[in-house]
Amino acid sequence: MAAPPSNRPGGPLGRMLRNPLMQRVIRNSGYLFTGSTLSAAMSMAQSVLAARLLGAETFGVLGIITVFASVVNRLTSFRMGELVVNYVGEFSAQGEPRKAAAAFKAAALAEASSSLLAYGLVVLLAPLGARYLAHDANYAGLFSVYGAMLLAHLVAESATGLLQHFDRFRFQALAQIAQSLLTLVLIVLATVVDAGLEAVVLAYLAGKVVWALAISAGAWVEAARRWGAGWWRTPLSAIGDQAGKMARFGISTNLTGTLTLVTRDSEVLWLGALSSPLQVGYYKVTLAILNLLLIPVQPLISTTYREVAREVATRSWANVRYLLRSGSLISGAYSLTAAAGLVLFGRWVVALWGSEFLPESYLALLILLLGVSAVNVFYWNRTVLLPLGMPEYPTKVTLVAAAAKVGAIFLLVPRLGAAGMAITLSGFFLATAIALVWKTLREIRRQEMPAAAPANT
């Protein structure tokens, strides 16, 4: 007798949607995707309004000020979000809540120390940043003012990691939306009254502060709910012999993050130093448009990492492969479609910021689409190596690529400005993605072999 027809979707897509692992990834990514999409739309509006209010050159100065504080912060950061997800998750899975609480406490204390150090560096280096990056010493005060957001971000990375571990992705999305909405409203008001750069800087600062305080408070409440009101009294010694391993993890991710800063997240500062704020303005528009590709995929990074870390801990290699393959199919379908749309209609999109940004911003956009599409499809290329026990490998790959990119920056940026920076970043994306994807798949195969051996005897 024939089986009754099923109303469930068939084929690879249907199987993927019915898989519990991908259902969790898609659900949690959906929360973050909603928040990211709404935030991306509001961020784009913020950028358009700020560019039209300030003009290309002053818009470039705005980018230098905001990126400067973020770069200094990440220079001292140990990427505590990943450490919290990894070790709080591991200790919780082992039924050791005291260890989990101690791990979060240790991460928060380390992050708070690094945030205070970062703020001190911002204030100390503000005159140099204004003179050599913005090419105007009068902007030093704004560098220090915006740097105050680091005081609100004392434990924001650790808090984000804890909220991810406890599946509070919807709360994260709401905090992200609140940040973008507040910033947009303040920039609209600045536009209405025809305010200047100072008002726009304060608008961005307010949004950052609101997000950080909300995330930190949410994590504190969640920790108290899971571990009791006195969780923060848990002694750090409860971590036991895992302390050294956690320190190694944090140092490795800090080194990787530092190299990434030099090569990927500080292009605005390189442009300011080697070219001009005008070229920074062109490039900042390009980056704002690329958020249309990057932001919707970013939620997959944290949600996939959470699931992959759990499956690696139980050595469920088929599930790991499934998560990576399915995630790449989802991100690839979106990324390649959006990239094609930007190739066709990118000139009109750039024109939203103003005709003065053409053709430079569009040219940089075309160059970057190749590298950004590659890292979007393989968005998991670095993080999967962390639970596989190879946190140093991304650092080594990034170090080699960083050396090549810095050399290319000095060669190309003084001559080509924003287009030259786009060439170096796109090449960096392609080279590191290829190397890390190859190593990840090779390591998964290697670790599968011992598990498969007994079946052949």
N, C-alpha and C positions, 0 to 999 in steps of 0.2 A: 504494500500500500504506500502510495506516495506521501511524502512528508507534507504537512500543511504549509502553504506559502508564508513566508516571514515578512513582516512589515519593517524589519530592521534594515538599515542601509547595508548593502553588500560591497564586495571588493575591498581593496586596501584601505580606502577611506573609512568604510564602515567598520572594519576590524580595528582600525586605529581609534575610532571614536568610542568603541565598546571596551577598549582595554583600560582597566582601572588606573594603571600608571599614567597613561596619557590623559585620562579624564581629570586626574588631579592636576597635572601640568596645565591642561587647557583651562580648567576652572580658575586656578590661581593666576595663570597668565592673563585670563580674561579680566580679573579685577584690576591687575596692574595695567593691562592694555587699555582698559577704559579710562583709567586715571591718566595714563601716558598720552593717549590720543587727545583727550580733552586738554591736557596740559600743553601738548604740542601745538594744538590750535591756538591756545591763548598765548603761548610763548611766541608763536609766529606773529600774532597780532601785536604783542609787546615790541617785538623787534622791528616790525614795519613802522609802528608809530614812533619809536625812539629814533630810527634812522631818518624819517621825514622831519622830525622835530630838530634833530641835532646836525644833520648833514653828514656826508661820508667820513670826513676826517675826524670830527668829534665823536661820531659813532664808533670809530676805530679806537679812540681813547677810552671810551666806555668799556669796550671789550678788553683792553689792556688792564684796566683797573680791576674788573671782576675776575679775570683769569689769573691775575697775579696772586690774589689771596688764595684762590683754589689750588694753585700750583704749590705755593709754600705749605699749605695745609697737607696736601697729599705727599709732599716731600718728607714730612715727618710722620706720616700715617703708616700704620701697620695693617691696613685693610682688615680691620677687626670684624667686619661683617662676615667675611668668609671663615675666619677663625671661629667665631661664635657658632655659625651653622655647623661647622665640622665637628667641634668638640662638645658643644652642648648636645648636639644630636647623638654623638657617640656615647656620651655618658648617660643620656636619657635612655637610649636603646639598651644599655647594660643595666638599667634599673638603679642608677646611682644619682639621685637628685642632688645630693650635697655636692658631689663633684661637678655636676652641671651648673649649679648656682655659683660655685667657686670659680669655674671657668669664665662665666659671664662677668663676675665681679672683677677678675683679673684683667679681662679684656677692656672693661669700662675704665678701670684705673689707668691702664697703660694709654688708652686713647685720650683720656682727659689730660694726662701729662703732655702728650704730644700736641694736643690742641692748644694748650697754654704756650708751649714752646713756639708753635706756629704763629700765634698772634704776636708774640714778642718779636719774632723775626720780621713779620709784616711791618710793624711800627718802625723797627730799626732800619729796614731796607727801603721804606717808602720814598725817601728823598732820591735814592739811586734809581728806583723804578720810574719815578716821575721824570728824572733828567734823561735817562738813557733809553727808556722804553717808550714813554709818551712824548719825549723831547720837549718837555715843559716842566720846570721845577715847581711851578705854581700848583700842580696837581697832587703834590705830596700829601696834603691833608685828606683828599678824597681816597687815596690809597689806604690810609690808616682808618678812616671812617668805615669803609666797606669791609675792612679786615675784622671789624668787631663781630661780624657774623660767626667767626671762629669760636667766640666765647659761648654762643648759643649752641654750637655744634660739638660741645665737649665730648659727648658720648653717642653721637648720632649714628655712627657706623655700627657700633656694638648693638645699639638699640634696634637698628634695621635688621641685623642678623638674627636677633632674638625673635622679633616679630615674624620673620620668615620661617624660622624653625617651628614656631607655634601656629603657623598657618593663618596669620593675621594680615593677609595680603589686601583684603578689602579696606582695612584701616589705613594701610600705606597709601592706597590709591586715593582715599578721601583727603589725606594730608597733602598729597601732591597736588590735587585739584585746588585745595584751599590756598596753597602757596601761589599757584599760577593766577588764580582769580584775584587775590589781593594785589599782586604785582601789576596785573593788567589794569585794575581799577585805578591804582595810583598813577600809572603812566598815562591813562586817559585824562585824569585830572591835570597832570603836568602839561599835557598837550593843549587842553582847553585854556589854561592860563598862560600858555606859551613860556613855560619854565625852562630852565637850562639843565646842564649836565648834573648839577648837584641833586636836583629833584629826582632825576632818573636813577641815579646811584642809590638814593635813599629808598626808592620804590623796590629795587632789586634786593636791597638789604632787608627790608621788612618781610618780603616773601620768604627769604632764606631763614630768618629768625623764627617765623611762625611754623614753618615745616619742621625745623630741628626741635623746637620745644614740644610740638605735638608728638613727634616720633619718640622722643626721649621719655615723655610722660606715659605714652602708651606702653612702652617696653617695661617701665617700672611697675605699672599696674599689672601687666601680664605676669611678670616675675613674681609679684606678691601673690597672685591668684594661684600660680602653679607650685610655688615653693614655700609659701607662707610669708606673713608680713615682715618677719625678721630675716629673710633670705640674705640680706646684705651683710649680716653679721657672720656669715659662714667664713671660717678662716681659709686663707689661700692655701694653707698646707693641706687642705682636703684634696687638692688636685693630685698630690702624691708624686709618683715617679713620672707622671705625664707632663710635668712642668717644663722639662727640657725639650720634649717633643713639641709642645705648644710654642715655646720660644723660637725653635728652629722654623716652625711653620710661619710665625709672624715675621721673622727676619727675612725669610725667603720671599714672602709676598710683598714685603716692603721694598726689597731690592727690585723685584719685578715691577712694582708700581712706580718706583723712582725712574727706572729705565723707560717705562711707558710715558712718564711725564716728559722726559727729555725728547722722546721721539714722536709722541702722538698728541699729547694734551697741552702742549705749550707752544704750538705753532704761532699763536697770536703774539707771544712774547718774542719769539725768534724774529717774526716779521717786524715788530716794533723796533728791535735792536738793529737789524740788518737792512731794513727798508724804511718804511714810514707809516704813521698812523693811517694815512689814506689807503695804503695797501692792506692794512689791518681791517679797515672798513669793508673793502671788497671781499676779503676772505671771510669775515664774520657773517656776511650775508650768505655766502656759500655754505658755511657750517649750519646756519639757521635752516636753510632749505634741506640740507642732508638729514636734519632731525626727522624729516618726514619718512626717511628710510630707517634711521637708527632707533628712534624712540619706540615704535611699535614692537620691535624685535627684542629690545632690552629686557622686558619682563620675562622672556623665555630663559634668559641667562640664570637668574636667581631661582626660578621655579624648577628648571631642569637640573640645576646643580643640587638642589635639595633632594630630588628624587634619585639622581645618579649616586650621590653620596650614600644613601640608604642601600641601594642595590649593590654597590661595590662592597659595603660592609658585610653583606650576606653572600658575596661572591655569586650574585645572580647575573652572569655575564650576558645571557640572552636578553634579559631585561635592559641592561645597559645599552647594548647595541640597538635595541628597539627604540629606546628613548632618543638616542642620538640620531638615528635614521629618520624617525618621525618628526623630530624637532626641525631637522634640516629641510624636510619636505614642506613643512608649514612656513618656515621663514623664507625659504627659496621662492615659494609661490608668490608671496607678497613682495619680496625685495626685487625680484626680476621684473615683475609687472610695474612696480612703482618707478624703477630705474628707467624703463622704457618710456614711461610717461614723462619723466623729467627731461629725457633727451629730446622728446618731441615738443614739449611745452615749456621747457626751462626758461627760455627768454622772457616769456610773459610772466612767469613766476618771479623772476628777478626784478622785473619792472615794477612789481608791487612796492619794492623798497625805494624806487626812484630810478629815473633813466640814467642818472650819473653812475650807477653801479654796472651798467652795460658798456662793453662786452666782457669786462674783466671777471666779474663774478660768475658769469655763465661758462666761460672757458675753464675756470677752476673747478666748477661743478662737473663738467664733462670728464675731466681728468680723474676726479675723485670717485666717480660712480663705479669705476672698475674695481678698485680696491675695497670700497665700502660694501659692494654687493658680495664680494668673496667672504669678508668677515661676517656679514649678516647670515649667509647660508650656513657657515660653520661657526656660529656664534659661541659654541661650547669649546672652541679649540684650545683655550688655556685652562679653564676651570676644571675640566675632567681629570687633568693630570694631578690635581691636588689630592683627591681621595685615593687616587691610584698610588700615592706615596712618592710622587716625583715633583714636589713643589719647586725644586731647583731648576728643572729642565726649561720651563718657560723663561726663567731668568737668563739662562745661558743663550737661548735663542734670541731673546730680546736684546741682550748685550751685543751680539754680533750684528744684528740688524740695526741697532742704535748707532754703532760706530759708522756703518755705511751711510746711514741717513744723515748724521751730523755732518759728515764730509760733503754729502750732496747739498745740504742746506747752505753751507758756506759757498759752494760753487754756484748754485742756481738762484737762491733767493735775492742776493743783491742785484742780479741781472733781470730776473723775471718776476720778482715780487710774489703776488698771490699765486700765480700759475706755477712758479717754481716750487713753492711750498706744497701745492697740490700734487705735483709730480713725486716729491719725496715721500709724502704721506701715503699715497696710493701704492707706491712700490713697497713701502714698509708693510702695509696691510697684506699685500699678496705674499711676500716672502715669509712673514711669520705665520700666516694662516697655513700655508703649504707645509712648513716644517712641523708645526704643532699638531695638525691633523694626522700627518703621517706617524708621528711618535705616539699619539694617543691610540690609534688603531693597532699599531704594532704592540704596544704595552698590553692592551686588552687581550690580544691573541696570546701573548706570552703568559699572562696570568691565567688564562683559560686552560692551558695545557695540563697543569697538575691535576685540575679537577676532572679533566677528561680521561687521564691515564687509567684510573681504576676500571673504567667501563670497558677497556680493551683487554683486560686480563681474564 
